[in-house]
């Protein structure tokens, strides 16, 4: 009688997401991106903090980690994509995006390229797995909307 119970319990646990709560841990965030179907390349940013690189719909993006300690506990992440443009975008175009976009923000970087970012607070208890999957959905939608907005 115990064997069927154990088999059912194991099957139920296997159906659960890899992590019930998503914290700003590079391994956990990478696992969620991979479960979403994205390829993930771990790395480090210019300050030595963890960073993940990925691509969605032919648009490369990075996930930066902030407020990190030596134990890799971080407080937040930022999704970021740079769009190389031949000429800097007009500020009116970016202001129009920023005015109408609920999530994310856009700006021109020091090289004249368009950048879109989306900050996610994962401090304290983090967020639920379904919420973080929704976060990835929002990011994907932001990228698509921004590409259309700048005719890229």
Secondary structure as UniProt FT lines:
FT   HELIX           2..15
FT   STRAND          21..22
FT   HELIX           26..35
FT   TURN            36..37
FT   STRAND          41..44
FT   TURN            46..47
FT   STRAND          50..56
FT   TURN            57..58
FT   STRAND          59..66
FT   TURN            70..71
FT   STRAND          76..83
FT   HELIX           91..100
FT   STRAND          105..108
FT   TURN            110..111
FT   STRAND          114..121
FT   TURN            124..125
FT   STRAND          127..128
FT   HELIX           129..149
FT   TURN            150..151
//
